[in-house]
C-alpha cells in the first residue's frame, strides 16, 4: 500500500472513535505495475482497517466468471478487482478487468442497499 493511502487511513481515527462506519460496506480495488506487484497483499492490508472500523468487507466473488480466465494476463482475485498498469502506467485495464470492477461495484451497491434497509436492527443486535 502506498504511503499516501496509509496516511489517509491512519487519519480515520475520529471515524473509528465515533463508530461512524460500523455496519457499512467496505470494498477495495487496486492496481500495480506488474502481475506480481502486491495486489492481493495491498487489498488484504486495506481490509484490516475496514475490519477495525466494523465494516462488512466485500470482495469479488467467484460468481464473476472472468476471474477464472487464463487466456490473458489479468488482475483480480476474490479479495477484490485489480488491474496491471505497467511500469509507467502505459497499460489500460482490459475488458475483463473493467468487467470485474463493474461486477464488484454492482455487488457492493446491491449489498449496501439491502443492508441499509436493516442497518439499525443489525447494529442493535450487535450491541446486545
Backbone torsions as a table, in degrees:
resi	resn	phi	psi	omega
1	UNK	NA	135.6	-179.1
2	UNK	-69.8	153.5	-177.4
3	UNK	-58.2	-37.5	-179.1
4	UNK	-63.7	-40.4	179.4
5	UNK	-69.6	-41.1	177.8
6	UNK	-61.1	-41.2	178.7
7	UNK	-63.2	-42.7	177.3
8	UNK	-59.5	-48.2	-179.2
9	UNK	-64.8	-38.2	178.5
10	UNK	-64.8	-22.0	-179.9
11	UNK	-84.7	5.2	-179.3
12	UNK	-93.0	17.3	-178.7
13	UNK	-57.3	-37.8	179.3
14	UNK	-64.2	-40.7	176.6
15	UNK	-61.3	-40.7	178.5
16	UNK	-63.5	-47.4	-179.2
17	UNK	-59.0	-41.6	-179.3
18	UNK	-81.2	-3.7	-177.7
19	UNK	57.2	33.3	-173.2
20	UNK	-69.4	-22.5	-176.2
21	UNK	-107.5	1.6	-179.9
22	UNK	-59.7	130.6	176.7
23	UNK	80.4	8.6	177.5
24	UNK	-102.3	165.2	-178.7
25	UNK	-85.5	136.8	172.6
26	UNK	-127.5	137.1	-178.9
27	UNK	-149.9	151.8	-172.3
28	UNK	-130.3	137.1	170.8
29	UNK	-117.9	151.9	178.5
30	UNK	-151.3	172.7	172.6
31	UNK	-143.4	160.7	175.8
32	UNK	-146.5	168.1	-179.2
33	UNK	-75.9	-29.5	-174.5
34	UNK	-133.3	163.8	178.3
35	UNK	-59.2	-27.7	-179.5
36	UNK	-112.5	39.8	-175.0
37	UNK	-90.3	15.4	175.4
38	UNK	90.6	23.7	-178.7
39	UNK	-58.5	-50.9	-177.2
40	UNK	-65.5	-43.4	-179.5
41	UNK	-66.3	-33.7	176.5
42	UNK	-63.7	-47.2	-179.7
43	UNK	-63.8	-44.5	-179.7
44	UNK	-63.7	-38.0	177.2
45	UNK	-63.6	-38.8	177.4
46	UNK	-65.6	-40.1	-179.7
47	UNK	-57.1	-35.3	179.3
48	UNK	-54.9	-45.8	179.4
49	UNK	-66.3	-42.9	179.3
50	UNK	-59.6	-41.4	179.7
51	UNK	-66.3	-41.3	177.4
52	UNK	-60.6	-30.0	177.9
53	UNK	-80.4	-5.3	179.6
54	UNK	81.2	22.8	-177.5
55	UNK	-87.0	157.0	170.7
56	UNK	-84.3	120.6	-176.6
57	UNK	-91.3	128.1	-177.3
58	UNK	-122.6	130.3	177.9
59	UNK	-108.5	-149.7	179.4
60	UNK	-111.0	101.6	-175.0
61	UNK	-68.1	157.6	179.0
62	UNK	-70.1	-2.1	171.7
63	UNK	-68.2	-14.3	168.9
64	UNK	-82.0	104.4	-172.9
65	UNK	-66.3	-23.8	179.9
66	UNK	-64.8	-14.5	-179.9
67	UNK	-69.3	-20.9	-177.9
68	UNK	-99.4	8.3	179.4
69	UNK	-69.0	143.8	174.7
70	UNK	-134.3	19.8	-179.9
71	UNK	-94.5	0.1	177.7
72	UNK	-155.0	158.6	172.5
73	UNK	-73.9	124.8	-176.1
74	UNK	-148.1	149.9	175.7
75	UNK	-86.5	177.7	175.9
76	UNK	112.0	145.1	177.1
77	UNK	-158.0	172.8	177.9
78	UNK	-62.7	-16.3	179.7
79	UNK	-77.8	-24.7	179.1
80	UNK	161.5	160.3	-179.8
81	UNK	-76.6	155.7	-177.9
82	UNK	-158.0	170.6	176.7
83	UNK	-139.5	161.8	176.7
84	UNK	-108.5	113.3	-171.7
85	UNK	-88.6	-18.1	-174.1
86	UNK	88.7	162.9	-175.3
87	UNK	-60.2	-32.6	-178.5
88	UNK	-118.0	17.5	179.6
89	UNK	76.8	18.9	-175.5
90	UNK	-76.9	-19.8	-177.7
91	UNK	-93.2	127.8	176.4
92	UNK	-89.0	154.3	178.3
93	UNK	-57.9	140.3	177.3
94	UNK	-73.6	167.2	177.0
95	UNK	-59.5	-37.9	178.7
96	UNK	-65.2	-41.9	179.0
97	UNK	-66.0	-39.7	176.6
98	UNK	-65.0	-40.8	178.2
99	UNK	-63.3	-38.2	178.1
100	UNK	-63.5	-44.3	179.4
101	UNK	-63.4	-42.5	177.6
102	UNK	-63.4	-43.1	179.5
103	UNK	-60.6	-47.6	179.7
104	UNK	-62.5	-43.0	178.7
105	UNK	-61.5	-43.6	177.9
106	UNK	-65.5	-39.0	178.8
107	UNK	-62.8	-45.2	177.6
108	UNK	-61.7	-45.7	-179.0
109	UNK	-61.8	-41.9	179.1
110	UNK	-63.7	-46.2	179.4
111	UNK	-65.8	-40.8	179.8
112	UNK	-63.7	-40.6	178.5
113	UNK	-63.5	-45.5	178.6
114	UNK	-64.7	-44.0	-179.5
115	UNK	-64.2	-39.0	-178.9
116	UNK	-59.5	-33.0	180.0
117	UNK	-69.5	-22.5	-174.8
118	UNK	-125.6	9.9	-173.4
119	UNK	-56.2	-48.3	-176.0
120	UNK	-59.7	-45.4	-179.1
121	UNK	-68.3	-32.5	176.9
122	UNK	-66.4	-47.7	-180.0
123	UNK	-63.3	-42.6	178.0
124	UNK	-59.6	-41.8	179.4
125	UNK	-66.0	-34.9	179.6
126	UNK	-71.3	-23.3	-176.0
127	UNK	-95.0	0.2	-179.6
128	UNK	-75.3	NA	NA
